[in-house]
Amino acid sequence: MNVIRFSDLCASGKAAGQRVFIRADLNVPQADDGSITEDTRIRASVPCIQMALAAGAAVMVTSHLGRPTEGEFKPEDSLAPVAKRLGELLGRDVPLVANWVDGVTVSPGQVVLLENCRVNKGEKKNNEELARKMAALCDIYVNDAFGTAHRAEGTTYGIAQFAPIACAGPLLAAEIDAITQALANPKRPLAAIVAGSKVSTKLTILKSLSQNVDQLIVGGGIANTFMLAAGLKIGKSLAEADLVGEAKAVIEAMKARGAEVPIPTDVVTAKTFAADAVATVKKATEVADDDMILDIGPETAAKLAAQLKQAGTIVWNGPVGVFEFAAFENGTKVIAQAIAESSAFSIAGGGDTLAAIAKYGIEKQVGYISTGGGAFLEILEGKTLPAFEILAKRAAC
């Protein structure tokens, strides 16, 4: 995908003295007292801001926070805690500017944080008048918020239409590069792991991937539905019996291409869904009527791990079992370790996936960890994200 890159503008000196408007993703979790409980997104935004400051630009940064009501600013909607933390990370004061749509005063070498953009009327519906006003504030618009790239809003799409220059920040550019490497030009075999509680929430992803991947590994409740489709009994396990036909269609689509959806040959079961439930390893053909399948078995995990180690590219979305419970984490742990040890380029995304990566300490062994949940899923569905679309259009002008 061809987009203008902010790093190139800075390297060529084109950002010097310019007004730069950065749309970051600073939507961080907060405690009841407003304190930030996890600052990964803020830290991820720092390189772009530092790049702009080093280039001699006048820097404006904005983000949404939470779900404010447009036109009704409340204290809990404020980016004030973010401004404080951003200032600590940058080692400088970061003034917070309210009511900024009609004008912002900022000089080259300075950075200001513009108050919660979703409080502005027309932001979510991408109002053209608002978009034009925001575009007038800057010479260069930079989108560095992959987590919102699937939304066509004022600060993610509209401003990019009307700003003199619209480009991708380093975080967004890295996402584009990783996604292109994994899905558009993958080294084969291409293996995808799609796991979760419901087939219905991942059905379009499964269908899209079945047209492209060499191996589609399903896990969690999704795997149970596929086991039903393969004629296996799953007891009282979580599954969607009404989607067995859809699962069969995915299996057949893969088979027609000489690819496969590996069905578990053994599973880990329990009588109740609890951390202290007794775990029993069983052949997939021996699941009792009162069993709940909570993980893939060691034989299945070993087979999948061996296949992943032979892959050229791996896409990972979702743990394959209830990894939060020690008795049912082995499948996810083995898969995670196989990805870490594989020479394949790997890209992982989704909240539970990131939690598993953190739990097993393999952050440095995964090729790329995506910062966007919904945006990552829509990419896997084969959709073109609005933020990517408008930046590509502007690059072609």
MOPEWO-V863563 format. One record per run of one state. SS is the DSSP state (hx for helix, st for strand, lp for the rest). FROM is the first residue (numbers start at 0). TO is the last residue. If there is no record, write none. Layout:
# MOPEWO-V863563
ss=SS from=FROM to=TO
ss=SS from=FROM to=TO
This chain:
# MOPEWO-V863563
ss=lp from=0 to=3
ss=st from=4 to=4
ss=hx from=5 to=10
ss=lp from=11 to=17
ss=st from=18 to=22
ss=lp from=23 to=28
ss=st from=29 to=29
ss=lp from=30 to=34
ss=st from=35 to=35
ss=lp from=36 to=38
ss=hx from=39 to=53
ss=lp from=54 to=56
ss=st from=57 to=61
ss=lp from=62 to=73
ss=hx from=74 to=76
ss=lp from=77 to=78
ss=hx from=79 to=89
ss=lp from=90 to=93
ss=st from=94 to=96
ss=lp from=97 to=109
ss=st from=110 to=113
ss=lp from=114 to=115
ss=hx from=116 to=118
ss=lp from=119 to=126
ss=hx from=127 to=134
ss=lp from=135 to=138
ss=st from=139 to=142
ss=lp from=143 to=144
ss=hx from=145 to=147
ss=lp from=148 to=152
ss=hx from=153 to=161
ss=lp from=162 to=163
ss=st from=164 to=167
ss=lp from=168 to=168
ss=hx from=169 to=183
ss=lp from=184 to=188
ss=st from=189 to=195
ss=lp from=196 to=197
ss=hx from=198 to=209
ss=lp from=210 to=213
ss=st from=214 to=218
ss=hx from=219 to=228
ss=lp from=229 to=239
ss=hx from=240 to=255
ss=lp from=256 to=258
ss=st from=259 to=259
ss=lp from=260 to=264
ss=st from=265 to=269
ss=lp from=270 to=278
ss=st from=279 to=282
ss=hx from=283 to=285
ss=lp from=286 to=290
ss=st from=291 to=295
ss=lp from=296 to=296
ss=hx from=297 to=308
ss=lp from=309 to=311
ss=st from=312 to=316
ss=lp from=317 to=324
ss=hx from=325 to=327
ss=lp from=328 to=328
ss=hx from=329 to=340
ss=lp from=341 to=343
ss=st from=344 to=347
ss=lp from=348 to=349
ss=hx from=350 to=358
ss=lp from=359 to=361
ss=hx from=362 to=364
ss=lp from=365 to=366
ss=st from=367 to=368
ss=lp from=369 to=372
ss=hx from=373 to=379
ss=lp from=380 to=384
ss=hx from=385 to=395
ss=lp from=396 to=396
